């Protein structure tokens, strides 16, 4: 065994070639300073006592003469750097006092300033609690509160539009809804909402985001139940979105949630994936039927309008006929003959000093032939 002297003059025992907690071997009993146990000793056969590296007293010294090592207070006092130094070896102030009161006071003042002055952004509102209980709501700007933990301030963004997505266009996550005609559709939609009352939003509901989602699903099912399949996947989407928004706002106001629903946007409204192909074929057939019906309606409308116009024209002619029958009869005769003989290649005149037939069309053809340009074709010599 060897002895070492530390910087404070305290001797430390160490076992040569062994760790400080190793027990000496049975053959080294004399080196450890322990007498060998006799046959009559009650401790015979027991393991030797390990060496304590922090005890400066040799192990072979009498039990009553052992001295205890330096305590933690002594070590801290020695590292203080002398009188008035304090913990950590800080030098003393000119008046001989310690720096610790000033350091503690500075930390307390910094903590008060850090937790008492708050900057609220223009899109935010601050909710102040007094020992965890709601106290007031402060507006944007520099605001002052009592230091924590007396008063605490939580900033809430009241201008931000949050979006809750329900359902997904992927087939792996279907959101099935039942329509009025007992059909099933897969819907995916987004709910855009904001916070209108920070106090109610923080303290009235345990999980506001989850509440908004559940209310949206309930309102959507109630609204879609008023529409059949054709309307729900087509022209009725706008009406469904309006009804869902109204229902959601009514329920959330009854809950005193402090949430304002901005809009509902349906991203998908289709039949389930298993019957989607068959439904598309049925939908295409319905569209063709509507197209044929529209064509028939358009033709019927044209015929009806033409008949109405002819009837009105006949009524006008009849009124003229009643006033002047002879004149009207002659005019009708001439108009009818003009329509019948207008495309005939002959000119007919009445007899009475005039040649019954004049080949006026032949003269007209000759005149046209003279006016036409002459086209000469042939091979070059």
SVG drawing of the C-alpha trace seen along z (x, -y; Angstrom):
<svg xmlns="http://www.w3.org/2000/svg" viewBox="-116 -50 120 73">
<polyline fill="none" stroke="black" stroke-width="0.4" points="0.0,0.0 1.2,-3.5 0.1,-6.9 -0.4,-10.0 -0.8,-13.6 -3.3,-15.8 -3.1,-19.6 -4.8,-20.2 -2.3,-17.9 -4.7,-15.0 -3.3,-11.6 -5.1,-9.2 -4.4,-5.4 -4.2,-3.4 -3.6,0.3 -0.7,1.0 -1.8,2.5 -5.5,2.6 -8.5,0.4 -9.7,-1.6 -12.7,0.7 -10.8,4.0 -10.5,6.4 -7.1,7.7 -6.3,11.3 -6.1,13.9 -2.4,14.0 -2.0,10.2 -3.6,10.0 -0.4,8.7 -0.1,5.9 -3.6,4.6 -2.8,4.3 -5.5,6.7 -4.6,9.6 -5.4,13.0 -8.5,14.5 -7.9,17.3 -9.8,20.5 -11.7,19.3 -12.6,16.0 -16.3,15.7 -15.4,13.8 -13.3,16.6 -14.0,17.4 -15.5,14.0 -14.3,11.7 -11.8,9.0 -13.1,5.4 -12.6,3.3 -10.4,0.3 -12.2,-3.2 -10.2,-5.5 -11.7,-8.6 -10.7,-7.7 -7.1,-9.1 -6.7,-7.0 -4.7,-3.8 -6.7,-0.6 -4.4,0.8 -4.9,-2.2 -7.0,-1.6 -10.7,-2.1 -10.9,-4.8 -8.1,-6.8 -9.6,-7.2 -10.1,-10.7 -12.8,-11.6 -11.9,-13.4 -12.8,-17.0 -16.5,-17.7 -18.2,-19.3 -18.5,-22.6 -14.7,-22.6 -14.0,-21.9 -16.4,-24.7 -14.9,-27.1 -11.4,-26.3 -12.3,-27.0 -13.8,-30.4 -10.5,-32.1 -10.1,-33.5 -12.2,-35.7 -15.3,-37.3 -14.8,-35.6 -18.1,-33.6 -19.0,-30.5 -17.2,-30.2 -14.2,-32.2 -15.8,-35.6 -13.8,-38.6 -15.3,-40.6 -16.8,-44.0 -14.9,-47.2 -17.0,-47.4 -16.2,-43.8 -19.7,-42.4 -20.5,-39.6 -21.8,-40.0 -24.5,-37.4 -27.3,-39.8 -26.8,-42.0 -26.7,-39.0 -29.9,-37.6 -31.6,-41.0 -30.6,-41.4 -32.0,-38.0 -35.3,-38.7 -35.6,-42.1 -34.9,-40.4 -37.5,-37.8 -40.1,-40.4 -39.4,-42.4 -39.4,-39.3 -42.7,-38.0 -44.5,-41.3 -44.2,-43.0 -45.7,-41.4 -45.9,-42.3 -49.2,-41.3 -49.1,-41.2 -51.8,-42.9 -53.4,-39.5 -53.4,-38.3 -55.2,-38.7 -53.8,-37.9 -55.7,-36.0 -54.5,-36.8 -55.0,-34.4 -54.6,-35.2 -53.3,-32.1 -54.8,-30.0 -58.2,-31.7 -59.3,-33.9 -58.8,-37.6 -59.1,-39.6 -58.4,-39.7 -55.9,-42.3 -55.7,-43.7 -52.7,-44.1 -49.8,-46.3 -47.4,-46.4 -49.3,-45.0 -48.3,-44.8 -49.2,-42.0 -48.1,-40.9 -45.0,-38.7 -45.4,-35.0 -46.6,-32.9 -49.1,-35.5 -50.4,-36.3 -49.8,-34.5 -50.6,-35.6 -51.3,-33.3 -51.3,-34.7 -54.1,-33.6 -54.1,-34.2 -57.6,-35.3 -57.1,-36.3 -55.6,-33.0 -57.9,-30.8 -57.5,-27.2 -58.5,-24.3 -59.8,-20.9 -59.8,-18.2 -62.4,-15.5 -62.3,-12.5 -59.8,-11.8 -59.9,-11.3 -57.9,-8.1 -59.9,-4.8 -58.1,-3.7 -59.9,-6.3 -63.6,-6.5 -66.1,-8.9 -69.4,-7.3 -72.6,-9.4 -76.2,-8.3 -78.5,-10.3 -82.2,-10.8 -82.8,-8.0 -80.9,-5.5 -77.7,-5.8 -74.2,-5.9 -71.6,-8.4 -68.0,-9.0 -67.4,-12.6 -64.2,-14.6 -64.4,-18.2 -62.6,-21.0 -63.8,-23.2 -62.3,-26.7 -62.7,-28.3 -61.2,-31.0 -61.3,-32.0 -63.7,-34.8 -63.6,-34.6 -60.3,-33.5 -61.6,-33.2 -64.3,-30.6 -61.9,-28.9 -59.4,-28.2 -61.6,-27.4 -65.0,-26.3 -64.0,-23.2 -61.4,-20.5 -60.5,-19.8 -61.7,-22.6 -60.2,-21.1 -61.7,-17.7 -65.1,-19.4 -65.0,-21.3 -64.4,-18.0 -67.2,-16.1 -69.7,-18.9 -68.8,-19.1 -69.3,-15.4 -72.7,-15.5 -73.8,-18.6 -72.7,-17.1 -74.7,-13.9 -77.8,-15.9 -77.5,-18.1 -76.9,-15.3 -79.9,-13.4 -82.1,-16.1 -80.7,-15.5 -80.9,-12.5 -77.8,-10.9 -78.0,-12.9 -78.2,-16.3 -75.5,-15.4 -72.9,-14.6 -73.8,-17.4 -75.9,-20.5 -76.7,-20.3 -73.2,-20.8 -73.6,-24.5 -76.8,-24.1 -75.2,-21.3 -72.2,-23.5 -74.5,-26.4 -76.6,-24.1 -73.6,-22.5 -72.1,-26.0 -75.3,-27.2 -75.8,-24.0 -72.2,-24.0 -72.3,-27.6 -75.6,-27.0 -74.2,-24.0 -70.9,-25.7 -72.6,-28.8 -74.7,-26.6 -71.5,-25.0 -70.1,-28.5 -66.9,-27.4 -65.7,-30.8 -65.3,-29.4 -66.5,-31.1 -67.1,-28.9 -65.8,-30.7 -66.7,-28.2 -67.2,-24.6 -65.6,-23.3 -66.6,-19.8 -63.6,-18.3 -65.1,-14.9 -68.6,-13.6 -68.6,-10.2 -70.1,-6.7 -68.0,-4.1 -65.0,-2.8 -66.6,0.7 -69.5,-0.6 -68.0,-3.8 -67.5,-2.3 -71.1,-1.1 -72.4,-4.4 -70.4,-6.3 -72.1,-4.2 -75.5,-4.9 -74.7,-8.6 -73.6,-8.6 -76.9,-7.0 -78.8,-9.6 -76.9,-12.4 -77.7,-11.0 -81.4,-10.7 -81.4,-14.3 -79.7,-15.3 -82.4,-13.6 -85.1,-15.2 -83.6,-18.6 -83.4,-18.1 -87.1,-17.0 -88.1,-20.0 -86.2,-22.4 -87.9,-20.9 -91.3,-21.1 -90.6,-24.7 -89.6,-25.6 -92.7,-24.0 -95.0,-25.6 -93.5,-29.1 -93.8,-28.6 -97.5,-27.6 -98.2,-30.5 -96.6,-32.9 -98.6,-31.5 -101.8,-31.8 -101.1,-35.4 -100.4,-36.2 -103.6,-34.5 -105.5,-36.5 -104.1,-39.7 -105.0,-38.7 -108.5,-37.8 -109.0,-41.3 -107.8,-42.8 -110.1,-40.5 -113.1,-41.6 -112.4,-45.2 -111.6,-44.7 -112.4,-41.3 -111.8,-41.8 -108.4,-43.4 -107.3,-40.9 -108.4,-38.0 -106.5,-39.3 -103.3,-39.9 -103.5,-36.4 -103.9,-35.0 -100.9,-36.8 -98.7,-35.8 -99.8,-32.2 -99.0,-32.1 -95.7,-33.8 -94.8,-31.1 -95.9,-28.3 -94.5,-29.6 -91.6,-31.6 -89.0,-28.9 -90.6,-27.9 -88.5,-28.7 -91.3,-30.3 -93.0,-33.7 -96.8,-33.7 -98.7,-36.8 -102.4,-37.4 -103.8,-37.4 -105.2,-40.5 -103.0,-42.1 -99.9,-40.5 -98.1,-37.4 -99.2,-34.6 -95.7,-33.4 -92.4,-35.2 -89.1,-33.3 -87.9,-35.8 -85.9,-33.2 -84.0,-32.3 -83.1,-36.0 -82.0,-36.2 -79.7,-33.2 -78.1,-34.7 -77.6,-38.0 -75.9,-36.2 -73.7,-34.2 -72.5,-37.4 -71.5,-38.9 -69.6,-35.8 -65.8,-35.8 -64.5,-33.5 -62.0,-30.8 -59.6,-29.4 -57.9,-26.1 -55.3,-24.3 -51.8,-23.1 -48.9,-25.4 -47.2,-25.2"/>
</svg>
